[in-house]
Amino acid sequence: MNLNSETIKKDFRRKLIHMFSEDIEGASTLHKYLAFGSLIKEYCAENWLKTNKQYRQSGKKQVYYFSMEFLIGKLLRSNLLNLGIEKECEEALKELGISLSELEEAEMDAGLGNGGLGRLAACFLDSMASLGIPGHGCGIRYKYGLFEQKIVDGYQVEIPDNWLREGNIWETRKDDKAIVVKFGGRVTPIFEEGKLNFKHEDYDQVLAVPYDTPIIGHNNKTVNTLRLWSAETVESDKELDFSFFKHGNYSKAVEYKSSVESISQVLYPDDSQLEGKILRLKQQYFFVSAGIQSILRSYMKTRNPINDLYKYVAIHINDTHPSLAVPELMRILIDEKGLEWDEAWNITTKTISYTNHTIMAEALEKWPISILKNLLPRIFMIIEEINRRFTDKLFAKYPNNWAKVNNMAIINNGKIRMANLAIVGGHSINGVAKLHTEILKRRELSDFYELYPEKFNNKTNGITHRRWLLQANPELAKLITKTIGDKWITQPKSFIDLLKYAKYSSFQDKIYEIKRDNKVKFAEQVKNKYGIVIDPDSIYDVQVKRLHAYKRQILNLFNIVHLYDQLKQNPNLDITPRTFIFAAKASPSYYLAKEIIKLINTVGNKINNDRRINDKIKVIFLENYRVSLAEKIIPCADISEQISTASKEASGTGNMKFMMNGAVTIATLDGANIEIRDAVGDENIVTFGMTAKEVMNYEKNGGYSSRELYDKDSRLHTIVNQIVNGHFGVPSAEFKNIYNHLIERNDEYFIFKDFDSYIKAQEKIDKLYRNKTKWEEMCITNIAHSGIFSSDNTISQYASGIWNARRVNIK
Ligand code: 26Q
């Protein structure tokens, strides 16, 4: 974009007056942010329009990424970067006595996701736009995102995330594009003109109103769209509403309105016990139906034949949450477009593709028939018919093999299995890392792999290097550009050119200085917020991610408690000082996870206040982990903790963000950690623990006893006892879930089993860190190899291998 600071200043003043009747001197930071952000949206408006027009004219395939979650974070800085006007804006604001970072602080995170899956969707949007691929997001405009976390007396307390409180300057409401979604009612088959049709009556209507957010590509004029749907009462029901009101039944009117609006009220936290909540099913159908209806509405305007839909439209579903896309597309093609079943099925399967993000069978989504049938009677009929035809085929192929048919059927045991529906109803299923895909093929979904080998493929996850390096670590970005030029911004694989400099001491010194400066700044923020002093010359050892038993925050904590014991015995123990940094939200009903948060805080409190250990270790728990906090902490990390039980973490994406910022990973051979190891080599990562094979072998054949290890290993014995005997100054009952999990329930995630090798791995890191030259070489090598984990790379593979979508250059 061609803008100078004079124009920006003038435009900004105009915006402030127009929106708030204020001048720069009188406006609050919030108002300045709102006005400035609105100006930036204005700057991209023309290209947004252009992009849409040229997409229509090009007749190229459009990709729609359906996801219950988009964990976007903030947009101000990334929009400036992608528009290529960051410098000009910073300068203009500076001349007005305003700092851009002050305005950034006023923006609320769009926290419309739980963790990895939602953040992946956001990274993919950035990469699709930056590669010029016509790819758009489709999801729900939750009024409340993932809860805000406060830590009170060491406990997690949840507060509603009212992120729209001050308004959202990035979105545009499109009333004229609203869609009606139908729930409940009765379906009756009728014969009309020799054809069987289905009449849907007495249903409830919900109005889906789209809010569009521009997704700006990096310096390429492309502006794609994230369309999020909000649930409202339809106009005719408003009259109904009003008639309740008129007749004095005010509460009934309010009740009706809020029951409709509840559909897009709140994001469900990723629950350990996957309860089938009707409201969640409503959310799923609500956005899937609105999304597909609106796609078809614009497709019909192209005048291309309906049978060619799959040539112009790809619908990708992010996990099974949107898998009702399969029967919904069938419904529209059959009931509304009048197609025969086989034609509709051919189109549907060629249009839809699906990504699986989880291995654990118990986490696969299932919906009770009774719930689905009542809420979506026509959709249920279609699922039944899909299942009938599919199982007929299976019986023909595997006569009398009941076990196999049972395992693969879409409807089984009173439940509808959404993964089976997505696999049967789409043309592609992919895992998110090599190991994950292998486990799906050989174990979890082996029967499907045997039936449809051609549908299975791997697409290792990626992250947008623009947000996670260019934006989050500007000094490192500058150094890289100075060293190898700026082509890495559009061709992230060229990070590899840094390898030449890995052994240069002057380059190593610069890398060291940048990290140290980041650490100093962070230490100041920690001191201000938590009153805890941390040493920027200590190793920052960071584990930030959702709290889950399988991610094994407890294993990390066991190393800390063990180290602390050693330090108490010998305060002069020769170790490099360390700061252990945690951040994690636990699902509100996940009691074990919440207890682990309390334990981290309890242990931290004791250690941080123990004078005897000479400040050699500190433990910090950062409140309210979210995208914007991740952007602050990741550039400071020396160590990246990726220590899940092998086979449990489908991919992980935090692991990639850390390596890209020059942290060394301590890792199990799980998810994408394996691919990180393969890229950097064994000398540049520290691995430990059981392999996935060993873990799965124990799970299958038994033979593991945590109690045995507890009895045998005095270190484990001491640590466990200290946790439950009040050693850390908290009543012993406090951590009984943790104790039961580890001892009574046989340590499901093999913490005791991997403990010894984890301790050794940590000791190895301590030694490695002392050799500055070697250490910096490791950090640089990690950065140099991180390009393959850019989501640009991942998206290119989706585009060519799954979607068959091509770029459109916007002129
Ligand atoms: C399901 C039912 C009811 C309520 C919530 C949910 C729910 C919500 C979110 C279930 C799962 C999720 C999110 C899963 C997730 O984030 N998975 C992660 O996906 C990443 C991207 O592929 C991987 O890197 C991680 O390994 C994987 O854990």
Residues whose N, C-alpha, C, O or C-beta is under 5 A from the ligand:
A	BS01	26Q	N114 G115 G116 L117 G118 L120 Y268 P269 D270 D271 L274 E275 H357 V432 E649 A650 S651 G652 T653
